[in-house]
Amino acid sequence: MKIGIRAGILSLMMILAGLSAWGAVSSVQRSDDEVPAEVYAWYHAKSARAQFLLREENGYVAVYRSGQNRPEQLTAIETDVLRRADRAMLNRGIPAESLSEVLQLLEDLGS
């Protein structure tokens, strides 16, 4: 009888520990389209001066000229291999003020 009660209590404790761990992990995960405001604020402030915009196009990073609907260049950088934060930024658009900044951003995304 005592062994059955101990086994039941142990099982209950293991279930509660598992639920607690699952709750902790799920509370820290971000959704794919969530960008912290402080991270995007810097990019958003540049958008008025941006000559280029990096976005996702058919699974790849694309470079758009500001105000254009068609990409000027489609890169070989696949978006599904990027970090979640980078994919989220591309979904919102990453502004760049110059071609050299575009090249720097592409280098960062491609590495």
NORTAHU-V928199 format. One record per helix or strand of 2 or more residues. SS is the DSSP state (alpha for helix, beta for strand). FROM is the first residue (numbers start at 1). LEN is the number of residues. If there is no record, write none. Layout:
BEGIN
{{SS:FROM:LEN} {SS:FROM:LEN}}
END
This chain:
BEGIN
{{alpha:2:27} {alpha:37:10} {beta:52:6} {beta:60:6} {beta:73:6} {alpha:79:3} {alpha:84:9} {beta:94:3} {alpha:99:12}}
END
